[in-house]
Amino acid sequence: MARSTKASYAVNRLRERSNNAPYSMVSMADGRFYLTLANIEDEDAAPQILGEPMEMDEFVAYVNNVHKQAPKKASKLDIAFEKKLQASKDKNG
């Protein structure tokens, strides 16, 4: 069950990014997943299958790349902190 939870969270985040578009996932008996999109205009139509069945990590990466999320806003302090962290990483190798 934990495997499908990671995948379902990815689909929930996709719905949020896409203004609640009717995306859903299908879990297959062999443990793979695929993404579907319901047809809003014709409720009797079968959902559109997006992509091939994939292993969980591949599926989550695929879903995360659909409707890319807008970059997070960062304050000047956040940017300065990130620069210091990067400089520290570069210095320590």
Salt bridges, closest charged atoms under 4 A:
ASP30 OD2 - ARG32 NE 2.74
ASP57 OD1 - LYS6 NZ 3.17
